[in-house]
Amino acid sequence: MDPKHKKLLRSQRLFLSEELLVDDMIIQYLYQEEILTESHLEEIQSESSNRKKLLKLLDILPTRGSRAFHHFIQSLDKDFPWIKDKLLRLCDEDNESPPPSFAVQCGVPDHILPTVPTTQHLNRLAAQLSSEWKSVLLDLGLSSADLYRCCADHPFAVQSQVLAGLVMWTQRNGRQATVQRLLQSLHAADIPPSVLQQVFM
């Protein structure tokens, strides 16, 4: 898949997960066009909610070659024409001008980037992260044993697990634990900028 199409799908994950229903027509069309394999269908159908099915599909599509984006757009034609139109419009806009940086998309002021995130920042971030939190903390340099400790210390509260991991990272890295470094790991984990816009105010 073209890098600009990958970037577009990544930037629209939140919008698509709220608006797009992953029904049989979409995935069967993609199967018919040999974009999805039988095992892909099983992976998608095994997810427990529409949002998880959609996110699974969006994880698979970028790995399925140059035709994947075109056929995904075509699969939206009948039932989700407004989503198709929006994606094509964004694709055209992307051709005209380079996208703003991830920090700008997240609404993070330049003067905050080199600073260590505050406890308030970390609290807000912990409240926003869901299943991606482990990959973010691993990218920041924590070990699997560290994550296990966070889970064991706070067995019934995911937000507390995430916060404990973020605090551990800041304590270990001191002045190197900057907002800029944190944003790099959040970007690598495909966290949508819209999720982070209220975090670093």
N, C-alpha and C positions, 0 to 999 in steps of 0.2 A: 504493500500500500504506500502511496505517495506520502512523504513525511508531513506535508501540509494537511492531508486528509486525516492522518493519525492525530495531529495536533487539534484539528477541528473537533473530532469525536471526543478527544480527551477533555477539551474545554467545555463541551456541551453535555457531559455525563449527568450532571445534576438536572438540567432541563429535560433531557431525554428520559431519565428515570422517573420524573414526575408526570410527563406528558404521554409517553409512548407505551402502549400495551403490547407486550410481546406475545402475539397470538400465533396460532398454527399457520396462518396464511404467510406471515413474514418468514418464519423459520423454514417452512416447507418450500417457499419460493427460493430461499438461499440454498437449500439442500438440492433442489431441482437444478439450480445453476452451478452446482458443484463448488459453492463457496463454503458450505458446511458439510461435514461428514456425518455419518450415522452416530459416531461416538460424540460428536459435538451436540447433536440433537439431544442425546441422552443426558449429557452434562447440563444443558440448559433446562431441560424439562425436570431434572431432579432438584432444581432450586425451589425453595419453599414459597417464594413470593415473586410477584411480577418485577419488583425493583431488582431483586437478585438475579432473576433471569435476564433482565436487560443488561445489567452490569457484566454478567458472564458473556453475553453476546458481544458486548463492546470490548471485552478482553480478547475474544477470539478473532474478531474481524481484522485487526491490524496484521495478524499473522497469516492471512489467507490470500495474499497476492494483490496484484495491481487492479484486478477486477472487483475486489470486494466492496469498495466504497460505492462504485457505480451501481452494483446490484442491490446493495443495502438501500440506497436512495430509491431505486426502482420499486423495491418491496413496500415502500411507504405510499406509493402513488394512489392506491385505491382508498385506504382507510385513514391515512394520516397525511393528506396533501399539504396541510399548513406546516407540518414538521419538515417535509421534503423541501418546501419553498424556503423555509428559514435556513436550512443547512446549505442549500444552493446559494442563497443570498450571502451568507457568511463566507462561503467559499470564494465567491466573486470579490467580496470586500478584502479578503486575505490576499488576493492577487494584486490589489491596488496599493496596500500599505503594510509594512511590517507590524506584527502585533506588539503591544506594549509588553514590557518585562513582567515576569511573574509577580515581582514585588509591587509594581504599579497596579496590576490587575487585582491584587489583594488589598489595595488601598493602604499600603505601608509607607509612611513618610520616610524620605531618605535619611533623615537624622537618626532614625531608630535602628536602621539596618546594622550598624557596627556595635550596638549596645547589647548587653545581656538582657534577655527577656525578664520582665518583672513577674512576681508571683501572680499578679492579676492577669497578665498575658497567659501564663501557663495554665491558670484555672480556666480561662475562657477557651483556650485551645483544647484542653482535656474534655470540656463539655461538648466540643464540636466533633471530635474524632470518634469513629466507630470501629469497624473491623480492620481499618488500615493502621491502627495505632502501633501494632507490633512491627510492621515493616518500616514505619517511620523511625522508631527507636533503634531498630537494628541498623538502619542506615546512619544514624547518629553515632553509632559505635558501641551501643550496649550489647551484651551477650544474651544468648538464650537463657542462661542461668539468671541473669539480672531480671529478665522478663518473668521468669518463673517465680522469683522472689517477690516481685511486685504483685503478681496474681495471688501468691500465698498469703501475703500480708493484708490484702484487701479482697477476700474471696467473693464478696457479694456486690462489689461496686466497681464497675468498669472505669468510671471517671476517676476514681481514686487510684486505680491501677495505673492509668495513663499519667496522672499527675505525679505519682511517685517515680515513674520512669523519667519524666521530664526533669524533675528536681534532681534526680540522681545524675542525669547528664550535665546539668548546669554546675553541680557541685564538683564533679570530676574534671570538668574542662575550664572552669573559671572564666577568665576574660575571653577565651576562645569560643565559649558557648554563646554565640551572637544570634540575633534575630535573622541575619543573613544566612548563617549556617543552617538554622532551623528551617528557613524557607526552602533551602536547597533540598532537604530531605522530604519536606511536604510536597514539593513539586515532583520529586522522583517517585513518590507514592501516588501520584495522580490525584491529589486532593484538589477539588475544584476551587478556584479563587473565590467564588461566591461564598463558600463555606467559611473563608478566613477573613472576610471583609470587616467583621466587627471585632476581631480578636486583638489586633495591634493598635487600636485607637488610642 
